[in-house]
Amino acid sequence: MINLVMEDVKITNTDFNIPSDVLDEIQLNIQNIIESFDIPDSNKVDVIKKINFMYTQTKQLSITDALTNLYNRRYFETSFDREFARAKRYNSPLSIAVIDIDYFKKINDTYGHSCGDYVLKEVGYLLMQNFRQTDIIFRYGGEEFVVILTETGLNEAKIPLERLRKLIEDNLFSFKQNQIDVTVSIGVASNSDVAEPLDMFDNADKALYEAKDEGRNCIRSFG
């Protein structure tokens, strides 16, 4: 008789790079293989439960940024397409904000990359504290973050974004006895008069560069 034994495994790979749909297929195939074994059903159930638990951990790693625990860029791409299509189907408002930490390279150059990581994690935490559960927050890459604000028009989106801007400006960033001034520039756009999600994102990105050109630590909107 085959006796399948699996020790509890905590998956901690911080550079996990398998697409979510591939993980789904792997998990289903493994479950089918286990069910085909000539072993007691109770043993099958135990193994499948543990595999499913490990799969859940692995899938979470595949869509999460390891440093900030926000969703990553890969998950943004699938989420934004889905939310854009949903808003179009139900004729509902949708806004997107691109957020950039001002002069982040200077922070790294002055205080070191460990300090830069601290600032990224702290800003990520403030983002999570500031928005609704229905909004979706991502670390897009480097010092850039993206927020999808569901059921929210352009003017309404500016309210929590301004609150966030002020929250970061007033926050005490302290690293190894160094007080660090941190601000963000924000560009925001809505799904009004755009046919594709990429157009909407590009509009928010253009608004972000306008905010940078106008002195940073501010919000600019497209349209």
SVG drawing of the C-alpha trace seen along z (x, -y; Angstrom):
<svg xmlns="http://www.w3.org/2000/svg" viewBox="-25 -74 49 76">
<polyline fill="none" stroke="black" stroke-width="0.4" points="0.0,0.0 1.3,-3.5 1.3,-5.8 1.5,-9.5 2.9,-11.7 3.4,-15.5 5.0,-17.7 3.5,-21.2 5.3,-23.5 5.5,-27.3 6.3,-28.8 8.5,-31.8 9.9,-32.3 10.0,-36.1 10.6,-35.9 7.8,-33.7 7.1,-34.0 4.4,-31.6 1.2,-33.0 -2.0,-32.3 -3.7,-30.3 -0.7,-28.0 -0.9,-27.4 -4.6,-26.6 -3.8,-23.9 -1.0,-22.4 -3.2,-22.2 -6.0,-20.5 -3.6,-18.0 -2.0,-17.1 -5.4,-16.6 -6.5,-14.3 -3.3,-12.3 -3.8,-11.8 -7.4,-10.7 -6.3,-8.0 -3.9,-6.4 -4.9,-3.0 -4.9,-4.2 -7.5,-4.7 -9.9,-7.6 -9.0,-9.1 -5.4,-9.3 -6.3,-10.9 -8.4,-13.6 -5.6,-14.4 -3.0,-14.8 -5.4,-16.9 -6.2,-19.2 -2.5,-19.9 -1.9,-20.3 -4.7,-22.8 -3.3,-24.7 0.1,-24.9 -1.5,-25.9 -3.3,-28.8 -0.1,-30.1 1.7,-29.7 -1.0,-31.5 -1.0,-34.4 2.8,-34.7 2.3,-34.9 0.1,-38.0 1.8,-39.8 4.7,-42.1 7.1,-40.6 8.3,-43.9 5.0,-45.8 2.5,-42.9 0.4,-44.8 -0.7,-43.3 2.0,-43.2 2.1,-44.5 1.1,-41.1 -2.1,-41.1 -2.8,-44.7 -2.9,-43.9 -5.6,-41.2 -7.5,-43.2 -7.6,-46.4 -8.9,-44.7 -11.6,-43.0 -12.7,-46.1 -12.7,-48.2 -14.9,-45.6 -17.2,-45.5 -17.6,-49.3 -18.3,-49.4 -20.9,-46.6 -22.8,-48.3 -22.1,-51.8 -20.5,-52.7 -17.7,-55.1 -14.1,-53.9 -11.0,-55.9 -7.3,-55.0 -4.5,-56.8 -0.8,-56.5 1.3,-57.5 5.0,-58.2 7.3,-58.9 9.0,-62.2 12.8,-62.2 13.0,-58.5 16.4,-58.1 17.7,-60.8 16.4,-58.9 18.3,-55.8 21.5,-57.8 21.4,-59.7 20.3,-57.0 20.9,-53.7 18.6,-51.1 17.5,-49.7 16.0,-53.1 14.4,-53.1 12.8,-49.8 11.5,-51.1 9.9,-54.1 8.3,-51.8 6.8,-49.6 5.6,-52.6 3.9,-54.2 2.4,-50.8 1.0,-50.6 -0.5,-54.1 -2.1,-53.2 -3.8,-50.2 -5.0,-52.3 -6.4,-55.1 -8.6,-53.4 -11.8,-51.3 -11.9,-47.6 -13.4,-47.8 -10.5,-49.7 -7.5,-47.7 -3.9,-48.7 -0.8,-47.7 2.9,-48.3 3.4,-48.8 7.2,-48.9 10.1,-50.8 8.6,-53.7 5.3,-53.7 1.9,-52.5 -1.4,-52.2 -4.9,-52.4 -8.1,-51.3 -11.0,-53.1 -14.2,-51.2 -17.6,-52.9 -15.8,-56.2 -15.8,-59.2 -12.9,-61.6 -14.0,-64.3 -14.9,-61.7 -11.5,-60.0 -9.7,-63.2 -11.0,-63.2 -9.2,-60.0 -6.2,-60.8 -5.8,-64.3 -6.2,-62.7 -3.4,-60.2 -1.1,-62.9 -1.5,-64.9 -1.2,-61.7 2.2,-60.9 3.4,-64.5 2.6,-64.6 3.8,-61.1 6.9,-60.8 9.3,-58.7 12.2,-57.8 15.1,-55.5 18.1,-55.0 17.6,-58.4 17.1,-60.1 13.9,-62.0 13.0,-61.7 10.7,-64.0 8.5,-62.0 5.9,-63.3 4.1,-61.8 2.9,-63.1 -0.4,-61.6 -2.0,-61.5 -5.7,-60.3 -8.0,-59.6 -11.4,-58.1 -13.1,-55.8 -15.0,-58.7 -14.5,-59.0 -12.0,-56.1 -12.5,-52.9 -9.6,-50.8 -8.1,-50.3 -4.6,-51.2 -5.9,-54.6 -7.2,-55.2 -3.9,-54.2 -2.0,-56.4 -4.2,-59.4 -3.4,-58.9 0.3,-58.6 0.2,-61.9 -1.5,-63.5 1.3,-62.2 3.9,-63.8 2.0,-67.1 2.1,-66.9 5.8,-66.4 6.3,-69.3 4.3,-71.5 6.5,-71.0 5.5,-67.6 3.6,-66.8 0.3,-67.4 -2.5,-65.8 -3.4,-66.4 -6.2,-64.9 -6.7,-64.1 -9.7,-65.8"/>
</svg>
